[in-house]
Amino acid sequence: MQDGSVRISGATQRPRWLVSNGATVIGPVSTDLLIRGFEAGRVPPGCWIRDQDWSEWREAHQIREVSHWCRAQFDPGVDQDPADLVPDRLQLCQGIEDVVLFALEAAMAALHADVALAHRVREPLWLPVTSCVHGLEPDTALGQVIWQYDPAYATARQGRVVLERAGASSAARAIGSRLWQPLAQPVGVAMLPVLHGDGVAAMIELGRSDHPFRSTDAKTLTRIAFAAAAQLAG
């Protein structure tokens, strides 16, 4: 299909999927509606899904229909943007540091971001620590510990992306404060979580100073987050 999307005939579908962010359960919904939620960025990559007839929940990338949709996004026959190359190249990554770095670089290229930070969850506090910097002075950013109740980190723990104007929410303000620079203050901010197991392995924050990110960029962030989670899951 030319747009890389997956569609299943409504005549053969039945509402079957339950979707949870760990606190709220939505559904049952059809496969088509589930995929539309991922495409629009409304369903977070860190959600849990199960068929209403199943007894156990699964991570989103473990659902065959979701995995098929994700692969369809990277059909070599479709004109590619930088995000399209993520799954194949992620297979070359060795360990979480490589996955996080590549996800950051792919997100920057796909969203045309000016600045970015990657925060790895590290011992002994098991909190995100700034471990990679692009477009900012590294001496002032590297090693920064993100507060446990930081709004952006709270959003990452819910498995959701952020894509907003700077200052539009508490999460956007937190991201903007870390990406702030005197000569090119961010107008739009974004965040994608890098998920592993049942928690956050890292979160990546991006900023753009010329204009806000586009709403369609939520789909790109979701695709990159999915690909990174799938690579870490092995």
Secondary structure in CASP SS format (residue, H / E / C, confidence):
PFRMAT SS
TARGET T0000
AUTHOR 0000-0000-0000
METHOD secondary structure of the structure
MODEL  1
M C 1.00
Q C 1.00
D C 1.00
G C 1.00
S C 1.00
V C 1.00
R C 1.00
I C 1.00
S C 1.00
G H 1.00
A H 1.00
T H 1.00
Q C 1.00
R C 1.00
P C 1.00
R C 1.00
W E 1.00
L E 1.00
V E 1.00
S E 1.00
N C 1.00
G C 1.00
A C 1.00
T C 1.00
V E 1.00
I E 1.00
G E 1.00
P E 1.00
V E 1.00
S C 1.00
T H 1.00
D H 1.00
L H 1.00
L H 1.00
I H 1.00
R H 1.00
G H 1.00
F H 1.00
E H 1.00
A C 1.00
G C 1.00
R C 1.00
V C 1.00
P C 1.00
P C 1.00
G C 1.00
C C 1.00
W E 1.00
I E 1.00
R E 1.00
D E 1.00
Q C 1.00
D C 1.00
W C 1.00
S C 1.00
E C 1.00
W C 1.00
R E 1.00
E E 1.00
A H 1.00
H H 1.00
Q H 1.00
I C 1.00
R H 1.00
E H 1.00
V H 1.00
S H 1.00
H H 1.00
W H 1.00
C H 1.00
R H 1.00
A H 1.00
Q C 1.00
F C 1.00
D C 1.00
P C 1.00
G C 1.00
V C 1.00
D C 1.00
Q C 1.00
D C 1.00
P H 1.00
A H 1.00
D H 1.00
L H 1.00
V H 1.00
P H 1.00
D H 1.00
R H 1.00
L H 1.00
Q C 1.00
L C 1.00
C C 1.00
Q C 1.00
G C 1.00
I H 1.00
E H 1.00
D H 1.00
V H 1.00
V H 1.00
L H 1.00
F H 1.00
A H 1.00
L H 1.00
E H 1.00
A H 1.00
A H 1.00
M H 1.00
A H 1.00
A H 1.00
L H 1.00
H C 1.00
A C 1.00
D C 1.00
V E 1.00
A E 1.00
L E 1.00
A E 1.00
H E 1.00
R E 1.00
V E 1.00
R E 1.00
E C 1.00
P C 1.00
L C 1.00
W C 1.00
L E 1.00
P E 1.00
V E 1.00
T E 1.00
S E 1.00
C E 1.00
V E 1.00
H E 1.00
G C 1.00
L C 1.00
E C 1.00
P H 1.00
D H 1.00
T H 1.00
A H 1.00
L C 1.00
G C 1.00
Q C 1.00
V E 1.00
I C 1.00
W C 1.00
Q C 1.00
Y C 1.00
D C 1.00
P H 1.00
A H 1.00
Y H 1.00
A H 1.00
T H 1.00
A H 1.00
R H 1.00
Q C 1.00
G C 1.00
R C 1.00
V C 1.00
V E 1.00
L E 1.00
E E 1.00
R E 1.00
A C 1.00
G C 1.00
A C 1.00
S C 1.00
S H 1.00
A H 1.00
A H 1.00
R H 1.00
A H 1.00
I H 1.00
G H 1.00
S H 1.00
R H 1.00
L H 1.00
W C 1.00
Q C 1.00
P C 1.00
L C 1.00
A C 1.00
Q C 1.00
P C 1.00
V C 1.00
G E 1.00
V E 1.00
A E 1.00
M E 1.00
L E 1.00
P E 1.00
V E 1.00
L E 1.00
H E 1.00
G C 1.00
D C 1.00
G E 1.00
V E 1.00
A E 1.00
A E 1.00
M E 1.00
I E 1.00
E E 1.00
L E 1.00
G E 1.00
R E 1.00
S C 1.00
D C 1.00
H C 1.00
P C 1.00
F C 1.00
R C 1.00
S C 1.00
T C 1.00
D H 1.00
A H 1.00
K H 1.00
T H 1.00
L H 1.00
T H 1.00
R H 1.00
I H 1.00
A H 1.00
F H 1.00
A H 1.00
A H 1.00
A H 1.00
A H 1.00
Q H 1.00
L H 1.00
A H 1.00
G C 1.00
END
